[in-house]
């Protein structure tokens, strides 16, 4: 009986680690995309100010 408990806890740990890794990857990608958007916005603002008479 105890080995069932150990197997369930091991599976729970494995699933938790996998979910954590996936969420970490998703959040890193989202952060990188947000940074790129901010850089592009800053470049457009810079170009707009440069092109004004």
C-alpha atoms as an extended CHARMM CRD file, in Angstrom:
* protein
*
        53  EXT
         1         1  UNK       CA              0.0000000000        0.0000000000        0.0000000000  PROA      1               0.0000000000
         2         2  UNK       CA              2.7650000000        2.4630000000        0.8440000000  PROA      2               0.0000000000
         3         3  UNK       CA              4.2880000000        2.1360000000       -2.6180000000  PROA      3               0.0000000000
         4         4  UNK       CA              1.0300000000        3.4480000000       -4.1330000000  PROA      4               0.0000000000
         5         5  UNK       CA              1.3750000000        6.5370000000       -2.0000000000  PROA      5               0.0000000000
         6         6  UNK       CA              5.0130000000        6.9380000000       -3.0610000000  PROA      6               0.0000000000
         7         7  UNK       CA              4.0770000000        6.4870000000       -6.7320000000  PROA      7               0.0000000000
         8         8  UNK       CA              1.2890000000        9.0830000000       -6.5170000000  PROA      8               0.0000000000
         9         9  UNK       CA              3.5380000000       11.5710000000       -4.7260000000  PROA      9               0.0000000000
        10        10  UNK       CA              6.3000000000       10.9850000000       -7.2920000000  PROA      10              0.0000000000
        11        11  UNK       CA              3.8730000000       11.5220000000      -10.1550000000  PROA      11              0.0000000000
        12        12  UNK       CA              2.5400000000       14.6710000000       -8.4700000000  PROA      12              0.0000000000
        13        13  UNK       CA              6.0780000000       15.9910000000       -8.1110000000  PROA      13              0.0000000000
        14        14  UNK       CA              6.8840000000       15.1880000000      -11.7380000000  PROA      14              0.0000000000
        15        15  UNK       CA              3.7450000000       16.9160000000      -13.0130000000  PROA      15              0.0000000000
        16        16  UNK       CA              4.3830000000       19.9380000000      -10.7840000000  PROA      16              0.0000000000
        17        17  UNK       CA              7.9360000000       20.3260000000      -12.0760000000  PROA      17              0.0000000000
        18        18  UNK       CA              6.7710000000       19.9560000000      -15.6920000000  PROA      18              0.0000000000
        19        19  UNK       CA              4.0470000000       22.5780000000      -15.2250000000  PROA      19              0.0000000000
        20        20  UNK       CA              6.5420000000       24.9110000000      -13.5600000000  PROA      20              0.0000000000
        21        21  UNK       CA              8.9860000000       24.5610000000      -16.4420000000  PROA      21              0.0000000000
        22        22  UNK       CA              6.2900000000       25.1780000000      -19.0570000000  PROA      22              0.0000000000
        23        23  UNK       CA              4.9640000000       28.2350000000      -17.2110000000  PROA      23              0.0000000000
        24        24  UNK       CA              8.4840000000       29.5820000000      -16.8050000000  PROA      24              0.0000000000
        25        25  UNK       CA              9.1150000000       29.2330000000      -20.5360000000  PROA      25              0.0000000000
        26        26  UNK       CA              5.8060000000       30.9030000000      -21.4190000000  PROA      26              0.0000000000
        27        27  UNK       CA              6.5070000000       33.8070000000      -19.0690000000  PROA      27              0.0000000000
        28        28  UNK       CA             10.0520000000       34.2590000000      -20.4450000000  PROA      28              0.0000000000
        29        29  UNK       CA              8.7510000000       34.3780000000      -24.0140000000  PROA      29              0.0000000000
        30        30  UNK       CA              6.0110000000       36.8490000000      -23.0460000000  PROA      30              0.0000000000
        31        31  UNK       CA              8.5630000000       39.0570000000      -21.2870000000  PROA      31              0.0000000000
        32        32  UNK       CA             10.8590000000       38.9780000000      -24.3170000000  PROA      32              0.0000000000
        33        33  UNK       CA              7.9950000000       39.9070000000      -26.6520000000  PROA      33              0.0000000000
        34        34  UNK       CA              7.0000000000       42.7670000000      -24.3610000000  PROA      34              0.0000000000
        35        35  UNK       CA             10.5730000000       44.0530000000      -24.3940000000  PROA      35              0.0000000000
        36        36  UNK       CA             10.6380000000       43.9370000000      -28.1910000000  PROA      36              0.0000000000
        37        37  UNK       CA              7.3780000000       45.8850000000      -28.3700000000  PROA      37              0.0000000000
        38        38  UNK       CA              8.7890000000       48.5260000000      -26.0200000000  PROA      38              0.0000000000
        39        39  UNK       CA             11.9500000000       48.8360000000      -28.1300000000  PROA      39              0.0000000000
        40        40  UNK       CA              9.8930000000       49.2230000000      -31.3120000000  PROA      40              0.0000000000
        41        41  UNK       CA              7.6940000000       51.8450000000      -29.6460000000  PROA      41              0.0000000000
        42        42  UNK       CA             10.7520000000       53.7930000000      -28.5190000000  PROA      42              0.0000000000
        43        43  UNK       CA             12.1950000000       53.6640000000      -32.0400000000  PROA      43              0.0000000000
        44        44  UNK       CA              8.9350000000       54.9570000000      -33.5480000000  PROA      44              0.0000000000
        45        45  UNK       CA              8.8050000000       57.7750000000      -30.9830000000  PROA      45              0.0000000000
        46        46  UNK       CA             12.4100000000       58.6580000000      -31.7680000000  PROA      46              0.0000000000
        47        47  UNK       CA             11.7140000000       58.7030000000      -35.5140000000  PROA      47              0.0000000000
        48        48  UNK       CA              8.6040000000       60.8270000000      -35.0240000000  PROA      48              0.0000000000
        49        49  UNK       CA             10.5390000000       63.4070000000      -33.0220000000  PROA      49              0.0000000000
        50        50  UNK       CA             13.4110000000       63.3810000000      -35.5140000000  PROA      50              0.0000000000
        51        51  UNK       CA             11.1210000000       63.9340000000      -38.5210000000  PROA      51              0.0000000000
        52        52  UNK       CA              9.2550000000       66.8940000000      -37.0070000000  PROA      52              0.0000000000
        53        53  UNK       CA             10.2710000000       70.3150000000      -38.3820000000  PROA      53              0.0000000000
